[in-house]
Amino acid sequence: MNGGSRWHVVPTSARACWLSLLVGVIVTVSTTVRMVSAGEAAVLPVISLVLGVLVIALGTAGLVSPRLRGR
C-alpha cells in the first residue's frame, strides 16, 4: 500500500507557499468585507472565510517548516 498515492496538503515549494498565503489573505479579506457590508453571515461566506483561514495556515506552515514541503 506504499504506491505513492498520498495526499499532500502543504504546498511543495516556497513560491507555492507564498502564493497560497496571498490567495488565502485575498479570500479572507474580500469575504470579510462582503459580510460586514451585507450585515449578515450566510452559510457560504462563512465556509469561504474558514477555508481562506485554512489556506493561510497551510501556506504559513510550509514557510515556517520547510521539511513539511515536498513530502
DAZI-V988963 format. One record per backbone hydrogen bond with DSSP energy under -1.0 kcal/mol. NH is the residue of the N-H (numbers start at 0). CO is the residue of the C=O. If there is no record, write none. Layout:
nh,co
NH,CO
NH,CO
This chain:
nh,co
16,12
17,13
18,14
19,15
20,16
21,17
22,18
23,19
24,20
25,21
26,22
27,23
28,24
29,25
30,26
31,27
32,28
33,29
34,30
35,31
36,32
37,33
38,34
45,41
46,42
47,43
48,44
49,45
50,46
51,47
52,48
53,49
54,50
55,51
56,52
57,53
58,54
59,55
60,56
61,57
62,58
63,59
64,60
67,64
68,65
